Amino acid sequence: MKRKLQSITRRINTIAAIVVILVVWQCVSVLGVVPKYMLPSPVQVFQAFVEDFPLLMENSRVTLLEAAIGLGCGVAFGFTMAVLMDRFEFLYQAFYPLVVLTQTIPTVAIAPLLVLWFGYEMLPKIILIVIATFFPVTVGVLDGFRSADRDTMNLLRSMGAGKLQIFRYVKLPGAMSQFFASLRISAAYSVVGAVISEWLGGFSGLGVYMTRVKKAFAFDKMFAVIFLISIISLLLMKLVDVLQKKSMPWEDIKHE
């Protein structure tokens, strides 16, 4: 009961903070503190969202498809890399620095090269999303594997358990929390990665839509698509929370 009350209080505080920000924003725009063409009011942004809703949904479908495929491939690749680097020490020593190195290169710098090599279709966008999403999963899951309880593993070894059994009953369950934490990050990255890749080349998608309205100086529509991207990212993260509760019901029991 206490936990539910705390959750309700947090939600009320969050909603109150959002309302305050929107009111201040509306006042700043209406009073002309910042010119309306530079900072449209929340009302104007909402109107733009309603007016362009069919177009936004059409472009969202393309971006979500790219994000879903890229995220799925990135998670599968990252999880596989974590398993292999945990199992084979020489792979960890050889590839972990390279995994870290991939994150030092700005995605904006990679995107034009991918477009040049693979064209304007979906493939370069998926590759960019994979590059952006596999790293959190690899690092999170690998840390989970390596932080497995040593005493429990030694106990299983003394009872004749093999490496596969130790992985299945100790390492994998122990790394689930880190996996879902990293999956939340990757889910948000997948949408952002898709939009960035669409900025630099594409025929449809929210990134292409943003480029067009920016060139038209339609900043109300620009803010509308920004809010839509944020909403999509939050919904994906919420979906990960639901999957975590379904996959790890014992976590809810712990907190009760």
Secondary structure, DSSP 4 states (H G I P E B T S, - for coil): -HHHHHHHHHHHHHHHHHHHHHHHHHHHHHTTSS-TTTS--HHHHHHHHHHTHHHHHHHHHHHHHHHHHHHHHHHHHHHHHHHHHHH-HHHHHHHHHHHHHHTTS-HHHHHHHHHHHH-SSHHHHHHHHHHHHHHHHHHHHHHHHHTS-HHHHHHHHHTT--HHHHIIIIIHHHTHHHHHHHHHHHHHHHHHHHHHHHHTS-SSSHHHHHHHHHHTT-HHHHHHHHHHHHHHHHHHHHHHHHHHHHH-HHHHHHH-
